[in-house]
Amino acid sequence: MLLICFSLFSFLALAAVEVETDDLTIPVNYDSLRDNKEELEVSRAITIRNTGDAPENITLALANLPSAYRLSLSQTAIQLAAGASQDVTVSGKVPVNADQGVSEIGDLKVTAGAETTYRLKTDVKSMIKIKRTTAFVNGIEKKNIDEQDDLKNLEPGDVVELKFRLENLFDEDYDNGDLEGTIRIQLDDSDFDEEIDEEESFSLDAGKRIDSTTDEIVLSFTIPRLAKDSDYSMDIEIEAEDGNNANFIEKMELVLEVDRKQDDVRVETLTITPAEISCVRRSQIVAKVSNFGSNRQPHASLTLVNADLGINTNENFELSSGTNEKGAIVKSTALDLSNDIKPGSYPIVATAYYDFNQFADRKTVELVVKKCTTQPEAPAPEPTPAQPNSTAQAESEPQPVTGTEEDINTDFPSSSSSALNANAVVKTIEIPPYTAEDFLIAGIIIVIIFLLALIVVFFMILIK
């Protein structure tokens, strides 16, 4: 019983002193940094309140702070009357390389009969600001996007552009305030058919901002043809790092509302190959017709028309609904044109219809016909035979020279010369091809061969 009373008394004593918890987070804003400062002066008033019916003697202390956080309290002991409150200031210096966001840095210990520990925190503010985000659909400005916003009435095939204007909140005189970062958009939903994951890098000097349309950071994507009618959440994240390797992040959310029409048949692509013809008057048109609507189209068609070229085709086909893989078809048409077609540029019009004759979409492709300029090649002229120059030939023919070996050696310049003397004459010596010694050796070889032949014949006779 005594233990229970003591515990109850301790609880009441503990509950009599309160600390305003919001005051335990110290705001840190780097916008006041200048030059190459590595620390920032901070200050935060913390309210201590006596909620009991009796006066309280209270002691305060900071504990477990990292060495880089040099903080102290304005008072370490206070006395509060019943119902009274008092502010105690924590101040000092904190490092400037901490990332954006709330982080726990140490403890505040409050003792009033019993000790209570509170977590002390810092809240580093972002130094990158989104000045404006504008959404464009098919090149038309739709709206400025807020932190949480939506983009309505989107259809499959729409091209969406997001244009960002940013501001670097560091002072321009701060040496480490330049920011390097990326803007990234992400959407991952199977009903959307395709994943969106696009990013763009940027650099922004301290104190600068992106204000002009030419400097805007642009990210774009296309609503897939197979995307289902629904709302899709896209994450937008901007990350930046300063010269102290501190990181800053800004986030946005954009909801894309996809709402397709019932009947929406389009000539999605139209190409002609080759686009220019000359002597060979052949080409080919390839058209892709797609259903972007929600209705199935059992009576769709495509026409190709150009009266000057004599082109007038019509093909009927069926298209599944826009969310089906079979909602698109590719048609190829070969063109074999007359040689009488005059040179010029000829627009060929492709028109898509649904319900037999209801106009849906139209595209045009240009075929350029050029004049045929191919001519038979003229024979190459025969080379004219060169006339012999008797004088030059006579001068160039070598003249036989005879002399001794000593004469040859003495007619060359000395070894220290770098080139032959212009007046030097090279002489050659004719030496007999064979000497008496050569004839003797040849005779001996012949005799040996003859003896070997006799030995072979002798053995053959013995064997028989």
Buried (B, 14 or more C-beta within 10 A) or exposed (E): EEEEEEEEEEEEBBEBBBBEEEBBBBEBBBEEBEEEBEBBEBEBEBBBBBBBEEEBEBEBBBEEBEEBBEBEBBEEEBEBEEEBEBBBEBBBBBBBBBEBBEEEBBBBBBBBBBEBEBEBBBEBEBBBBBEBBBBBBEEEEBBEBEEEBBBEEBBBBBEBBBBBBBBBBBBEEBBBBBBEBBBBBBBEBEEBBBEBEEEBEBEBEBBBBBEEEEEBBEBEBEBBBBBBBEEBBBBBBBBBBBBBEBBBBBEBBBEBEBEBEEBBBBBBBBEBEEEEBBEEBEBEBBBBBBBBBBBBBEBBBBBBBBEEBEBEEEBEEEBBBBBEEEBBBEBEBEBEBEEEBEEEEBEBBBBBBBBEEBEBBBBEBEBBBEEEEEEEEEEEEEEEEEEEEEEEEEEEEEEEEEEEEEEBEEBEEEEEEEEEEEEEEEBEEEEEEEEEEEEEEEEEEEEEEEEEEEEEEEEEEEEE
